[in-house]
Amino acid sequence: MASCQEFEVTVHTSPGPTCGTYNHLSLNLIGSQGETPPISVNKDDHHLLPGSVCPVLVRASEPLGGLVLIRLHLEARTGYPNLDWHCSRVEVREVADGRAEEGGRGGTEPEGPEVQVFLCDRWLRTADGDVELRSGKLCLLKDETEEKLKQQRLKQLQHQQKLFRWRRFVDGAPSCLDVNSVTELGPNLSYTHKSPAPNLHYLRGFDGRAEAWKSFTELETFFTHSGHQNNIARFVHAHWAEDWYFGHQCLNGCNPLLLRQTRHLPPNLSVTSDMLRPFLPEGSSLEQELQKGNLYLLDYEVLDGIPANVVNGKQTYLSAPLCLLHLNQQGQLLPIAIQLQQTPGPQNPVFLPSDAGCDWLLAKIWVHSSDFHCHQLASHYLRTHMMGELICVATLRQLPEFHPLHQLLMPHVRSSLQINLKARASLLAAGGVFDKACGCGLPALPVLLSRASHRIRYRSLCVPDDLMDRGLDKLPHSSYAQDALRLWNTLHRFVVSWVDLYYRGDEDVQHDSELQHWIDDINTHGFTHDSDGLSSGFPPSFQTRAEVSKFVTMIIFSSSALHAAVNFSQLDFSLWMPNCPAAMLRPPPQVKGAVTEDDIVSFLPDVNSTCRVLTMLALLSQPATNFVPLCRYNEAIFRDDAHRRLVEAVQAELKAITDDITERNSQLELPYPYLSPDCIENSVAI
């Protein structure tokens, strides 16, 4: 008769104050040849308290073979609340020659190299049923040596695909998770956002004023109170009407993603060389400046024909401007022509810097208003929030927990599920701020998101490609471009090193079926192709380690740095409302010379909708007190030696970038702080 195997098992509860539970816990040891019956862990005087260690001796009457899995099972205790439990890990040591303490309990914590560690590092609920933990290092499917572990990966994914289903939020845009409440996410995919209350004192009390601002003087008084503590907003207020600042904001404002160099003017922009000659260097021409690469374009054609909202019972108006800018010999980017609608004609004049001051200022305000809509819904919500959720759902469905990319990506995308669910239920829903205060209301949302999704190109999401394609990679005064490129390169080196730990060659990439199913799920539910058949450029499959590294870098950058750039900047540039109006209450002018300064005020949003938008932006721009900085990982898997070395290296590089940006900003009248790594959150959490 074979002697029984004995194992000293210790169950570690995480130390957080709410990590313990009253519930009963049982466990099974699963080996390559068999498994033990369930044994109770927390009976008698052993309790699953925060930071506690519960030892238990497990005897196997039949040979188990090599230990591969531990099955945990929670059951509610009669008469006690059913509390979730956060398990840190389970440690197991086989007792040599059956030497163990009599009485069924091991009295000491396992020590020594023979200890197997089964990481858990997550919440467990009674509703989860059986939960299986495995030991060892992250690995690809091909590197699994035990058949039971291969089967466990497959079983986990089958379970995840039933649990996490796709839902269409908007036809033609990336899908979202099919849930209706944060409760459905469960404790491992939800979080608590702790944020100091922003100062809304001077934004309150205007709810009843569903009327236009009386004058710029009244707006000045309002800003003096609401913007007095914001240095960047005060700078914006002082310079917003100046042409050099208009160009500077295109590069370094809250939406630095639309400006692009142009060497060929769009055929629907009604400008001529003679018309623009006064705004070009002496002796040069429009054709020469185009050839030199000194002309840049803002084109808001995505807004053309989109239905405008009704706010406070008043029709609002949208435009789809074309704005041409010139890079002068001083390195300033100056607007030189603005056409407010896409279709040229006698009722769609081209506004010039030489026009009457009010005409030119109003044309620039229209561009800023159009930019507000593209920024909020395309640059911000689509490219960071919806992107993060797309990747998170695909990762949960297609990459098992022990896949190295699952562990690398989840800290960057996990929080997108909760924040997007809340956004769809509030900001983007009936009665929300877009419905009640913005020119792009509920009828416009699906149209704009669908159009913007069709226009997304993979290259535009990858910083080096994007900056080169838009001609921003060599501009001297583009702090966004400089910081974004340096961050991308740092993140890319980190990701390449991570990928190289697990993929020994390109053939490993090609044969990783889990990875290929992942990118297929992303493409199926992500960014669609043009109606004319042009591809969005997303890789249909992965063939090389370089392709995987670039794609993963894009995800991490979009979910962290890009979100920081387009989210935490928005209040600074909007507090002086005429710089970023969320709605326009009169149609775009069709003639020149017909507006005064008082007329300009009548185009702007009403008092109460102004305050409603600013309140939203103040809340969204407030960093959390518990925010996790870029590449700071709390998960236990990152404490593995190989992972820890990579994390320490990337954190050192990010610290150097922070120091350099701090030094640069100290020399600038208008600093650009948004891509300083110490200000970048690791994920989209607000």
PLY file of the C-alpha trace (Angstrom):
ply
format ascii 1.0
element vertex 686
property float x
property float y
property float z
element edge 685
property int vertex1
property int vertex2
end_header
0.00 0.00 0.00
1.44 3.35 -1.09
2.24 5.77 1.68
0.08 8.88 1.64
1.45 12.28 0.65
1.15 15.09 3.18
1.19 18.80 2.43
1.48 21.82 4.68
-0.76 24.49 3.18
-0.98 28.11 4.31
-3.71 30.41 3.06
-2.83 34.10 3.12
-5.51 36.77 3.36
-4.51 40.17 1.96
-3.82 42.87 4.57
-6.41 45.48 3.56
-8.92 46.35 6.32
-11.88 44.86 4.42
-10.10 41.83 2.96
-11.38 39.31 5.51
-14.63 37.34 5.44
-16.94 35.31 7.70
-17.46 32.76 4.92
-16.30 29.15 5.00
-13.34 28.29 2.78
-12.48 24.83 1.53
-9.68 23.74 -0.77
-8.57 20.81 -2.91
-5.09 20.03 -4.09
-5.03 18.95 -7.73
-2.07 16.99 -9.05
-1.17 15.58 -12.43
-2.50 12.16 -11.35
-5.36 12.96 -8.97
-6.81 15.33 -6.41
-7.64 15.44 -2.73
-11.18 15.79 -1.39
-12.14 19.26 -0.13
-10.84 20.18 3.30
-12.03 23.07 5.46
-9.53 25.87 6.03
-11.13 28.25 8.53
-12.73 26.13 11.18
-12.18 26.02 14.92
-9.96 28.95 15.88
-8.76 29.83 12.38
-10.36 32.87 10.74
-9.93 34.64 7.42
-8.93 37.98 8.93
-7.06 40.81 7.14
-3.41 39.81 6.88
-4.04 36.42 8.49
-2.34 33.12 7.70
-4.43 29.97 8.01
-2.39 26.73 8.10
-3.89 23.39 7.23
-2.44 19.90 6.79
-3.72 18.02 3.75
-3.26 14.26 3.39
-3.63 12.56 0.03
-4.59 8.91 0.33
-3.82 8.35 -3.38
-0.77 9.60 -5.31
-1.32 13.10 -6.68
1.73 13.34 -8.90
3.09 16.83 -9.36
0.93 19.51 -7.75
-0.51 21.74 -10.50
-3.62 23.50 -9.16
-5.42 24.49 -5.99
-9.19 24.74 -6.01
-10.77 27.20 -3.57
-14.46 27.32 -2.72
-16.24 29.90 -0.56
-19.59 29.23 1.09
-21.69 31.64 3.10
-21.82 31.02 6.85
-25.34 30.85 8.25
-26.26 33.92 10.26
-23.32 36.05 9.01
-23.09 38.54 6.14
-21.78 37.13 2.87
-18.59 39.20 2.53
-16.18 38.98 -0.38
-12.69 37.77 0.52
-9.39 39.03 -0.88
-6.90 36.18 -1.06
-3.24 37.06 -1.43
-1.83 33.59 -2.12
-1.71 29.98 -1.05
1.61 28.34 -0.23
2.14 24.57 -0.26
5.03 22.40 0.90
5.08 18.65 0.66
6.13 17.15 3.98
9.07 14.79 3.57
8.54 11.27 5.02
5.15 12.27 6.38
6.71 14.42 9.13
4.04 16.85 10.19
2.33 17.95 13.30
-0.33 15.57 14.46
-3.86 16.81 14.79
-4.38 17.92 11.21
-2.79 21.38 11.38
0.64 22.58 10.45
1.85 25.06 13.00
4.53 26.89 11.02
4.54 28.81 7.80
6.23 26.91 4.95
9.78 27.95 4.26
12.52 27.07 1.84
12.82 26.50 -1.90
10.40 23.56 -1.90
7.45 25.86 -1.25
5.05 26.24 -4.17
3.34 29.63 -4.31
-0.11 29.86 -5.87
-0.78 33.56 -6.39
-4.35 34.77 -6.12
-4.16 38.54 -5.49
-7.88 39.12 -6.10
-11.33 39.10 -4.57
-13.24 35.83 -4.32
-17.02 35.58 -3.90
-19.37 32.75 -3.09
-20.98 33.41 -6.49
-17.70 32.49 -8.20
-18.09 28.82 -7.32
-14.84 26.89 -7.69
-11.75 29.04 -8.29
-8.54 27.36 -9.40
-5.10 28.81 -8.70
-1.87 27.77 -10.32
1.75 28.24 -9.40
4.78 28.98 -11.49
5.65 31.73 -13.94
3.57 33.29 -16.68
3.85 31.39 -19.93
2.46 30.91 -23.40
0.17 28.01 -24.20
2.95 26.21 -26.07
5.12 26.26 -22.93
2.57 24.48 -20.74
3.97 21.08 -19.77
0.94 19.70 -17.93
-2.18 18.70 -19.84
-4.34 19.77 -16.88
-2.94 23.29 -17.11
-3.69 23.45 -20.83
-7.23 22.36 -20.10
-7.50 24.89 -17.28
-6.54 27.74 -19.66
-9.22 26.64 -22.10
-11.84 26.22 -19.38
-11.06 29.66 -17.99
-11.49 31.32 -21.38
-14.76 29.50 -22.06
-16.03 30.75 -18.71
-14.82 34.30 -19.38
-16.46 34.40 -22.80
-19.82 33.53 -21.24
-19.29 36.08 -18.49
-18.02 38.97 -20.64
-20.15 39.53 -23.71
-20.00 42.28 -26.33
-22.67 44.93 -26.79
-23.03 47.63 -29.45
-23.15 51.11 -27.94
-23.12 52.85 -31.31
-23.29 51.22 -34.74
-19.99 51.66 -36.52
-18.00 52.33 -33.34
-16.12 49.92 -31.05
-18.29 47.64 -28.94
-18.54 47.81 -25.17
-19.15 45.35 -22.35
-22.68 44.00 -22.05
-23.47 45.02 -18.45
-25.97 47.42 -16.94
-24.49 48.25 -13.54
-21.19 48.52 -11.72
-22.36 45.72 -9.41
-22.30 43.32 -12.37
-18.59 44.03 -12.86
-17.75 42.45 -9.52
-15.06 43.59 -7.10
-12.05 42.76 -9.29
-13.14 45.03 -12.15
-14.52 47.92 -10.09
-12.68 50.49 -8.02
-13.19 53.46 -5.74
-12.13 56.81 -7.14
-11.08 59.04 -4.26
-10.86 62.65 -5.32
-10.73 65.91 -3.40
-13.79 68.01 -4.12
-13.01 70.63 -6.78
-13.87 74.22 -5.97
-17.31 74.62 -7.58
-18.28 77.51 -5.32
-18.35 80.10 -8.12
-20.07 77.79 -10.61
-23.13 77.23 -8.43
-26.27 79.31 -8.27
-26.67 79.89 -12.01
-29.13 77.06 -12.73
-32.04 79.43 -13.23
-30.29 81.61 -15.76
-31.32 79.96 -19.02
-30.30 83.12 -20.85
-27.37 84.56 -22.74
-24.54 86.35 -21.03
-25.28 90.06 -21.07
-21.81 91.15 -22.16
-18.14 90.32 -22.15
-17.95 92.41 -18.99
-20.28 89.96 -17.25
-18.20 87.04 -18.54
-15.07 88.77 -17.22
-16.62 89.08 -13.77
-17.60 85.42 -13.81
-14.10 84.35 -14.86
-12.45 86.59 -12.27
-14.12 84.44 -9.61
-14.20 80.99 -11.25
-10.72 81.09 -12.81
-8.71 83.12 -10.37
-6.82 80.12 -8.92
-5.86 78.58 -12.28
-2.63 80.02 -13.71
-3.00 78.40 -17.14
-6.61 79.57 -17.44
-5.51 83.12 -16.57
-2.89 82.96 -19.32
-5.51 81.67 -21.78
-7.84 84.51 -20.80
-5.10 87.07 -21.38
-4.07 85.79 -24.83
-7.01 83.84 -26.28
-7.79 86.41 -28.99
-4.18 86.59 -30.25
-3.32 84.68 -33.39
-0.03 83.28 -32.09
-1.85 81.77 -29.12
-4.51 80.22 -31.40
-1.72 78.29 -33.14
-0.01 77.45 -29.87
-3.23 75.92 -28.56
-3.51 73.73 -31.67
-0.16 72.22 -30.70
-0.32 72.26 -26.91
-3.96 72.60 -25.92
-6.35 69.90 -24.81
-6.73 68.55 -28.35
-3.30 68.34 -30.04
-4.43 65.50 -32.34
-6.06 67.29 -35.30
-3.49 69.70 -36.72
-1.61 68.37 -39.73
0.89 69.64 -42.26
-0.48 69.98 -45.77
1.32 70.26 -49.10
-1.90 70.28 -51.12
-4.84 72.48 -50.22
-8.23 70.77 -50.04
-10.20 71.61 -53.21
-13.16 72.84 -51.14
-11.11 75.53 -49.37
-11.73 78.70 -51.40
-8.40 80.45 -51.04
-6.07 81.84 -53.66
-2.43 82.80 -53.63
-3.31 86.49 -53.98
-5.77 86.28 -51.08
-3.13 84.88 -48.71
-0.05 86.76 -49.97
-0.26 89.46 -47.23
0.10 86.78 -44.54
3.11 85.01 -46.05
6.80 86.03 -45.99
7.72 88.81 -48.37
8.75 87.42 -51.72
7.16 84.02 -51.10
3.94 82.55 -52.44
1.28 80.11 -51.37
2.76 77.45 -53.65
6.26 77.95 -52.26
5.09 77.79 -48.64
3.19 74.58 -49.41
6.33 73.06 -50.92
8.40 74.08 -47.90
5.92 72.38 -45.56
5.05 75.60 -43.75
1.26 75.28 -44.07
-0.91 73.35 -41.62
-4.60 72.50 -41.67
-7.41 71.92 -39.23
-10.29 70.15 -40.97
-13.49 69.42 -39.04
-15.28 67.68 -41.90
-16.36 64.93 -39.48
-18.96 67.43 -38.18
-20.44 68.24 -41.59
-24.21 67.80 -41.57
-24.39 66.44 -38.03
-27.68 67.40 -36.30
-27.30 70.14 -33.71
-28.87 70.00 -30.27
-31.63 72.06 -28.67
-30.47 73.59 -25.36
-32.82 75.49 -23.04
-35.44 75.24 -25.77
-33.15 77.05 -28.25
-31.72 75.62 -31.44
-27.91 75.42 -31.39
-25.68 75.29 -34.46
-22.67 73.30 -35.57
-20.11 74.09 -38.22
-17.43 72.04 -39.97
-14.61 74.56 -40.45
-11.43 74.44 -42.45
-8.63 76.47 -40.89
-5.31 77.10 -42.63
-2.27 78.04 -40.53
1.21 79.22 -41.49
4.47 78.47 -39.69
6.35 81.76 -39.79
10.07 82.42 -39.60
9.83 82.97 -35.83
8.45 79.47 -35.35
4.93 80.74 -34.63
1.94 78.96 -36.09
-0.58 81.61 -37.18
-4.09 81.14 -38.61
-4.36 82.81 -42.03
-7.72 81.59 -43.38
-10.92 80.15 -41.88
-13.86 78.80 -43.86
-16.71 77.84 -41.53
-18.45 75.23 -43.70
-17.18 72.50 -46.00
-19.02 73.51 -49.17
-17.62 76.68 -50.76
-19.99 79.36 -51.99
-20.97 83.01 -51.71
-22.67 82.45 -48.32
-19.59 80.69 -46.94
-16.88 83.37 -46.94
-13.25 82.78 -46.11
-12.34 84.85 -43.05
-8.87 86.42 -42.97
-6.69 88.12 -40.33
-7.17 91.38 -42.25
-10.95 91.31 -41.77
-12.70 93.40 -39.14
-11.55 92.29 -35.66
-14.94 90.95 -34.60
-15.33 88.91 -37.80
-11.92 87.28 -37.37
-12.40 86.67 -33.65
-15.83 85.08 -34.21
-14.39 82.81 -36.92
-11.73 81.59 -34.48
-14.40 81.03 -31.80
-16.32 78.85 -34.26
-13.17 76.76 -34.81
-12.75 76.39 -31.03
-16.38 75.33 -30.64
-16.02 72.70 -33.36
-12.83 71.55 -31.69
-14.71 71.11 -28.39
-16.97 68.46 -29.94
-14.16 66.63 -31.74
-12.03 66.74 -28.62
-14.66 65.45 -26.22
-16.12 62.67 -28.35
-13.33 61.62 -30.74
-9.96 62.50 -29.22
-11.05 61.85 -25.63
-13.94 59.40 -25.37
-13.31 57.33 -28.52
-9.51 57.18 -28.59
-8.91 56.62 -24.88
-12.10 55.47 -23.12
-13.61 53.29 -25.84
-10.19 52.02 -26.85
-9.44 50.96 -23.27
-12.74 49.11 -22.94
-12.32 47.39 -26.31
-8.93 46.05 -25.26
-10.06 45.14 -21.74
-13.02 43.05 -22.90
-10.98 41.29 -25.59
-8.24 40.56 -23.04
-10.70 39.08 -20.54
-12.25 36.94 -23.27
-9.17 35.74 -25.16
-6.06 35.87 -22.96
-6.03 33.61 -19.89
-4.70 35.05 -16.64
-1.36 33.29 -17.01
-0.74 34.78 -20.44
2.03 37.39 -20.06
0.11 40.04 -22.02
-2.98 39.61 -19.84
-0.95 40.52 -16.78
0.85 43.42 -18.47
-2.27 44.99 -19.98
-4.94 44.65 -17.31
-3.52 47.32 -14.95
-3.80 49.76 -17.86
-7.31 48.92 -19.09
-9.24 47.37 -16.18
-10.68 50.65 -14.88
-12.13 51.61 -18.28
-15.09 49.27 -17.77
-16.45 51.11 -14.74
-15.79 54.66 -15.87
-17.30 54.04 -19.31
-20.36 52.38 -17.82
-20.87 55.45 -15.65
-20.32 57.79 -18.60
-22.92 55.99 -20.72
-25.39 56.18 -17.83
-24.80 59.86 -17.04
-22.75 62.21 -19.23
-23.82 60.59 -22.52
-27.39 59.74 -21.47
-30.71 61.59 -21.50
-30.52 64.39 -18.96
-26.70 64.37 -19.01
-24.47 67.28 -19.88
-24.28 66.49 -23.60
-28.06 66.31 -23.77
-28.65 69.49 -21.77
-25.71 71.77 -22.52
-23.71 70.80 -25.64
-24.20 71.47 -29.33
-23.49 67.79 -30.00
-26.47 66.29 -28.20
-27.96 62.80 -28.16
-28.93 62.73 -31.88
-25.38 63.74 -32.84
-23.49 61.32 -30.56
-23.91 58.12 -32.60
-23.27 59.92 -35.89
-20.06 61.58 -34.71
-18.72 58.49 -32.93
-19.41 56.30 -35.96
-17.81 58.76 -38.38
-14.80 59.29 -36.16
-14.36 55.52 -35.80
-14.35 55.10 -39.58
-11.65 57.77 -39.85
-9.33 56.22 -37.24
-6.14 54.81 -38.70
-3.80 52.57 -36.74
-0.87 54.85 -37.61
-2.65 57.79 -35.99
-2.65 55.89 -32.68
1.10 55.21 -32.77
2.95 58.37 -31.74
6.04 58.22 -34.01
3.90 57.47 -37.08
1.27 60.03 -36.14
3.71 62.89 -35.54
5.57 62.15 -38.75
2.37 61.83 -40.81
1.07 65.14 -39.43
4.39 66.94 -39.79
4.68 67.74 -36.09
7.80 65.73 -35.31
10.19 68.63 -35.91
8.16 71.63 -34.74
10.18 73.46 -32.07
7.30 74.64 -29.89
5.19 71.48 -29.72
5.63 70.33 -26.14
2.93 67.68 -26.62
4.81 66.17 -29.58
8.17 66.20 -27.81
6.84 64.72 -24.57
4.59 62.18 -26.27
7.42 60.86 -28.45
9.78 60.50 -25.51
7.13 58.71 -23.47
6.26 56.40 -26.35
9.90 55.42 -26.82
10.29 54.71 -23.10
7.12 52.60 -22.96
8.11 50.83 -26.15
11.48 49.74 -24.72
9.67 48.40 -21.66
7.15 46.47 -23.74
9.81 45.06 -26.09
11.69 43.71 -23.08
8.50 42.17 -21.67
7.57 40.56 -24.98
11.10 39.20 -25.42
10.87 37.45 -22.04
8.17 35.14 -23.39
8.42 35.11 -27.20
11.79 33.71 -28.18
11.22 34.38 -31.86
8.63 35.50 -34.39
7.45 31.92 -34.84
6.28 31.93 -31.21
4.08 34.91 -32.08
2.66 33.24 -35.16
1.85 30.03 -33.25
0.27 31.72 -30.20
-3.37 30.89 -30.87
-4.54 32.87 -27.84
-2.79 35.99 -29.11
-4.24 35.56 -32.60
-7.77 35.10 -31.22
-7.23 38.26 -29.18
-6.36 40.50 -32.13
-9.18 38.91 -34.13
-11.68 39.78 -31.37
-10.33 43.35 -31.27
-10.71 43.75 -35.03
-14.17 42.17 -35.11
-15.51 44.50 -32.43
-13.22 47.48 -32.90
-12.55 50.04 -35.58
-14.35 49.38 -38.82
-13.14 49.83 -42.37
-14.05 52.64 -44.73
-17.00 52.21 -47.04
-14.55 52.48 -49.95
-12.68 49.44 -48.69
-9.57 51.12 -47.30
-8.26 49.32 -44.26
-7.98 51.03 -40.91
-4.48 49.60 -40.80
-4.93 47.55 -37.64
-2.93 44.33 -37.93
-5.28 41.50 -38.99
-2.93 39.08 -37.21
0.48 39.20 -35.58
3.51 37.83 -37.41
6.43 39.32 -35.49
7.47 40.31 -31.99
7.92 43.87 -33.27
4.25 44.03 -34.32
3.10 42.81 -30.92
5.35 45.27 -29.08
4.12 48.22 -31.12
0.46 47.28 -30.63
0.82 46.81 -26.87
2.72 50.11 -26.58
-0.14 51.81 -28.41
-2.62 50.42 -25.89
-0.62 51.48 -22.85
0.08 54.96 -24.27
-3.58 55.52 -25.23
-4.83 54.40 -21.83
-2.39 56.48 -19.81
-0.41 59.29 -21.43
-2.89 60.21 -24.17
-5.74 60.23 -21.67
-3.73 62.50 -19.39
-3.08 64.90 -22.27
-6.71 65.18 -23.41
-8.48 64.86 -20.05
-6.56 66.65 -17.32
-5.96 69.67 -19.56
-9.54 70.41 -20.51
-10.62 72.64 -17.63
-7.54 74.86 -18.03
-8.51 75.74 -21.61
-12.26 75.99 -20.99
-12.60 78.13 -17.86
-12.54 81.18 -20.08
-15.60 79.93 -21.93
-15.25 81.88 -25.24
-12.01 79.96 -25.80
-13.90 76.65 -25.89
-17.69 77.08 -26.21
-19.67 73.85 -25.96
-22.53 75.22 -28.07
-23.24 78.11 -30.43
-26.66 79.75 -30.32
-26.61 81.52 -33.69
-25.71 80.08 -37.10
-22.29 80.68 -38.67
-22.08 84.12 -40.31
-22.66 84.13 -44.06
-21.34 87.63 -44.69
-18.55 89.77 -43.35
-18.85 93.02 -41.45
-22.14 92.24 -39.72
-21.11 91.48 -36.13
-20.10 93.61 -33.15
-18.57 92.56 -29.84
-22.03 92.44 -28.29
-23.17 90.22 -31.17
-20.34 87.77 -30.42
-21.67 87.25 -26.89
-25.06 86.30 -28.33
-23.46 83.38 -30.18
-22.08 81.88 -26.96
-23.75 79.33 -24.64
-26.30 80.43 -22.05
-25.21 81.13 -18.50
-26.58 77.93 -16.94
-25.26 75.63 -19.67
-21.84 77.31 -19.42
-21.72 76.48 -15.71
-23.01 72.95 -16.25
-20.22 72.17 -18.73
-17.54 73.77 -16.53
-18.77 71.77 -13.54
-18.40 68.57 -15.54
-14.91 69.54 -16.70
-13.88 70.48 -13.16
-14.92 67.05 -11.91
-13.21 65.21 -14.78
-10.00 67.21 -14.47
-9.52 66.47 -10.79
-6.80 63.83 -10.22
-7.67 61.15 -7.69
-5.89 61.08 -4.36
-5.43 57.33 -4.84
-4.36 57.49 -8.48
-1.68 55.04 -9.62
1.11 56.77 -11.60
2.28 55.45 -14.95
4.03 52.06 -14.71
3.52 51.75 -10.96
2.18 48.23 -10.55
0.64 47.02 -7.30
-0.02 43.50 -8.58
2.10 40.75 -7.03
3.13 39.35 -10.41
5.30 42.43 -11.00
7.43 41.55 -7.96
8.82 38.53 -9.80
12.56 39.16 -10.31
12.52 39.40 -14.10
9.44 41.63 -14.10
10.73 43.76 -11.25
13.94 44.57 -13.13
11.97 45.73 -16.18
9.64 47.84 -14.03
12.54 49.44 -12.18
14.21 50.31 -15.49
11.11 51.95 -16.98
10.39 53.81 -13.75
13.93 55.21 -13.77
13.45 56.45 -17.34
10.09 58.01 -16.45
11.67 59.75 -13.46
14.29 61.29 -15.77
11.52 62.51 -18.11
9.66 64.03 -15.15
12.79 65.90 -14.06
13.43 67.21 -17.58
9.85 68.38 -18.05
9.89 70.09 -14.66
13.09 71.94 -15.64
11.71 72.92 -19.05
8.40 74.13 -17.63
10.20 76.30 -15.10
11.57 78.30 -18.05
8.23 78.68 -19.85
5.65 81.41 -19.36
2.99 78.85 -20.30
4.11 75.40 -19.06
2.94 72.08 -20.51
2.60 69.75 -17.50
0.13 67.16 -18.80
2.65 64.53 -19.97
4.93 64.71 -16.98
4.97 61.04 -15.91
4.27 61.85 -12.26
0.97 63.39 -13.43
-0.04 60.50 -15.72
-2.44 57.92 -14.36
-1.73 54.30 -15.23
-5.19 53.84 -16.75
-8.41 55.61 -17.74
-10.05 55.96 -14.33
-11.91 59.29 -14.61
0 1
1 2
2 3
3 4
4 5
5 6
6 7
7 8
8 9
9 10
10 11
11 12
12 13
13 14
14 15
15 16
16 17
17 18
18 19
19 20
20 21
21 22
22 23
23 24
24 25
25 26
26 27
27 28
28 29
29 30
30 31
31 32
32 33
33 34
34 35
35 36
36 37
37 38
38 39
39 40
40 41
41 42
42 43
43 44
44 45
45 46
46 47
47 48
48 49
49 50
50 51
51 52
52 53
53 54
54 55
55 56
56 57
57 58
58 59
59 60
60 61
61 62
62 63
63 64
64 65
65 66
66 67
67 68
68 69
69 70
70 71
71 72
72 73
73 74
74 75
75 76
76 77
77 78
78 79
79 80
80 81
81 82
82 83
83 84
84 85
85 86
86 87
87 88
88 89
89 90
90 91
91 92
92 93
93 94
94 95
95 96
96 97
97 98
98 99
99 100
100 101
101 102
102 103
103 104
104 105
105 106
106 107
107 108
108 109
109 110
110 111
111 112
112 113
113 114
114 115
115 116
116 117
117 118
118 119
119 120
120 121
121 122
122 123
123 124
124 125
125 126
126 127
127 128
128 129
129 130
130 131
131 132
132 133
133 134
134 135
135 136
136 137
137 138
138 139
139 140
140 141
141 142
142 143
143 144
144 145
145 146
146 147
147 148
148 149
149 150
150 151
151 152
152 153
153 154
154 155
155 156
156 157
157 158
158 159
159 160
160 161
161 162
162 163
163 164
164 165
165 166
166 167
167 168
168 169
169 170
170 171
171 172
172 173
173 174
174 175
175 176
176 177
177 178
178 179
179 180
180 181
181 182
182 183
183 184
184 185
185 186
186 187
187 188
188 189
189 190
190 191
191 192
192 193
193 194
194 195
195 196
196 197
197 198
198 199
199 200
200 201
201 202
202 203
203 204
204 205
205 206
206 207
207 208
208 209
209 210
210 211
211 212
212 213
213 214
214 215
215 216
216 217
217 218
218 219
219 220
220 221
221 222
222 223
223 224
224 225
225 226
226 227
227 228
228 229
229 230
230 231
231 232
232 233
233 234
234 235
235 236
236 237
237 238
238 239
239 240
240 241
241 242
242 243
243 244
244 245
245 246
246 247
247 248
248 249
249 250
250 251
251 252
252 253
253 254
254 255
255 256
256 257
257 258
258 259
259 260
260 261
261 262
262 263
263 264
264 265
265 266
266 267
267 268
268 269
269 270
270 271
271 272
272 273
273 274
274 275
275 276
276 277
277 278
278 279
279 280
280 281
281 282
282 283
283 284
284 285
285 286
286 287
287 288
288 289
289 290
290 291
291 292
292 293
293 294
294 295
295 296
296 297
297 298
298 299
299 300
300 301
301 302
302 303
303 304
304 305
305 306
306 307
307 308
308 309
309 310
310 311
311 312
312 313
313 314
314 315
315 316
316 317
317 318
318 319
319 320
320 321
321 322
322 323
323 324
324 325
325 326
326 327
327 328
328 329
329 330
330 331
331 332
332 333
333 334
334 335
335 336
336 337
337 338
338 339
339 340
340 341
341 342
342 343
343 344
344 345
345 346
346 347
347 348
348 349
349 350
350 351
351 352
352 353
353 354
354 355
355 356
356 357
357 358
358 359
359 360
360 361
361 362
362 363
363 364
364 365
365 366
366 367
367 368
368 369
369 370
370 371
371 372
372 373
373 374
374 375
375 376
376 377
377 378
378 379
379 380
380 381
381 382
382 383
383 384
384 385
385 386
386 387
387 388
388 389
389 390
390 391
391 392
392 393
393 394
394 395
395 396
396 397
397 398
398 399
399 400
400 401
401 402
402 403
403 404
404 405
405 406
406 407
407 408
408 409
409 410
410 411
411 412
412 413
413 414
414 415
415 416
416 417
417 418
418 419
419 420
420 421
421 422
422 423
423 424
424 425
425 426
426 427
427 428
428 429
429 430
430 431
431 432
432 433
433 434
434 435
435 436
436 437
437 438
438 439
439 440
440 441
441 442
442 443
443 444
444 445
445 446
446 447
447 448
448 449
449 450
450 451
451 452
452 453
453 454
454 455
455 456
456 457
457 458
458 459
459 460
460 461
461 462
462 463
463 464
464 465
465 466
466 467
467 468
468 469
469 470
470 471
471 472
472 473
473 474
474 475
475 476
476 477
477 478
478 479
479 480
480 481
481 482
482 483
483 484
484 485
485 486
486 487
487 488
488 489
489 490
490 491
491 492
492 493
493 494
494 495
495 496
496 497
497 498
498 499
499 500
500 501
501 502
502 503
503 504
504 505
505 506
506 507
507 508
508 509
509 510
510 511
511 512
512 513
513 514
514 515
515 516
516 517
517 518
518 519
519 520
520 521
521 522
522 523
523 524
524 525
525 526
526 527
527 528
528 529
529 530
530 531
531 532
532 533
533 534
534 535
535 536
536 537
537 538
538 539
539 540
540 541
541 542
542 543
543 544
544 545
545 546
546 547
547 548
548 549
549 550
550 551
551 552
552 553
553 554
554 555
555 556
556 557
557 558
558 559
559 560
560 561
561 562
562 563
563 564
564 565
565 566
566 567
567 568
568 569
569 570
570 571
571 572
572 573
573 574
574 575
575 576
576 577
577 578
578 579
579 580
580 581
581 582
582 583
583 584
584 585
585 586
586 587
587 588
588 589
589 590
590 591
591 592
592 593
593 594
594 595
595 596
596 597
597 598
598 599
599 600
600 601
601 602
602 603
603 604
604 605
605 606
606 607
607 608
608 609
609 610
610 611
611 612
612 613
613 614
614 615
615 616
616 617
617 618
618 619
619 620
620 621
621 622
622 623
623 624
624 625
625 626
626 627
627 628
628 629
629 630
630 631
631 632
632 633
633 634
634 635
635 636
636 637
637 638
638 639
639 640
640 641
641 642
642 643
643 644
644 645
645 646
646 647
647 648
648 649
649 650
650 651
651 652
652 653
653 654
654 655
655 656
656 657
657 658
658 659
659 660
660 661
661 662
662 663
663 664
664 665
665 666
666 667
667 668
668 669
669 670
670 671
671 672
672 673
673 674
674 675
675 676
676 677
677 678
678 679
679 680
680 681
681 682
682 683
683 684
684 685
